[in-house]
């Protein structure tokens, strides 16, 4: 039961106030539902008693004013009145359900957007250590489970509990013996059913949670390495791995769905058997059969209304248990969002800082770095300076810290000690302002499945793209002539991850993307190492045209790539030195 209310912890005070109002509406609707059942009692009594008006002279006098002076007219009036009541009552039922759904799914939209922003603004180390398939599971499956299923089901269970309690009170008013009998039979039965299947559902829920992430992982691994997979004829491996995981996923759903069907039959058996047993008991103790008809009519209607309610409660409770592992996995993240740790807003405010001036040099002062899970430093006490407009090569063996240094320069990692300053200003004090100076070209350019233009202006809405700037950078990256040969020119779609382009063309788009920002500093991280020698030379020649105009910091293994640099900085053995 403690876990049952855990869902409300992620809601803000305002959202909890809305929940309170929804619960008040639930109570009103439950009372109206009970009245709808109770009002059948007088209607059945009137229908079965032609002399009802004669027996109730005062009421007959009032009704006579409205022209209701016969048994037939009385039945018609009572039936129409009850119909109007049911129309109004069911309108409120529909309204209540709509408000519950709107509340849950509107929060799903808000929390999903903020969770996406929360993950996007997490430190780079978080993303190094987190599988993107798990993030996808959290954003799609987990958030949907929390709001579309757990929250909605919880609100509906509260509705059903209130409704059950009010109907039971109604039955108690009519016949305490029947009401107490229902409580002693149905209450323990419902608790037994929920407890009996709890373990199976919980286990199935954990399987669902594990498989949801694995399914995404094998889809990514299979399709993102499609070329290598086909060449190495490993399609069967990914198919089998995905099929095995998905089979477990389906089996967990199968267990859950089978359990969901079971309670209905049991509840129906006990309800019908209970009513028949009560009739027998009443007859044995000498009750008049005719007098039982109105009571049994109302009791039957109450049973018809309660059976689906109890079955729905059990089903929804099971559904909550089944999806709870997904909720538990993102609980801390949702709590962070609830507590106002909205990194999107924080990031937005920091972007308002002005661009960091860069007129003279970048200074690296006693810089040290160690990854949290490692005991030793990647490098320590590294110091050097890079003058503005210089072309600097970063060299050294694998694992020496070249890319780590660049990641610190890009603000992706924070140093253990030391600093990087620009004209004396620490970049850590105004990171967004420093990043306004920088453009980055990685070894593997990620291209979105969109046009060349949108890939160059990466992250800029299409209607805000500067077409003149696109033309300029296409020429600077020596892509303009190629683009002009395409039927749709810069509007040509590049395919998924640039599948329609060659390696050299993708790298040139990466360079054009970097230049679109009009940077003062261009950082190249093995930007040409995956290309053949001829293509690499062409792109290197293109980059050399920016020498003196832009500060270029390039990581490269091939010395030919750096033969025209002003000087090189070698990282090795935990230190760095300028080697000319």
Helices and strands as residue ranges (DSSP letters): G 3-10, H 13-47, H 52-55, H 57-65, H 71-120, H 124-128, H 132-137, I 138-142, H 143-144, I 145-151, H 152-174, H 176-224, H 226-231, H 235-284, H 289-338, H 343-350, E 361-369, E 379-387, E 391-395, H 402-409, E 417-422, E 425-426, G 427-430, H 431-435, E 438-441, H 452-456, G 462-464, H 467-476, H 480-484, G 489-491, G 496-498, H 503-516, E 521-525, H 533-544, E 551-555, G 559-562, E 567-572, E 575-578
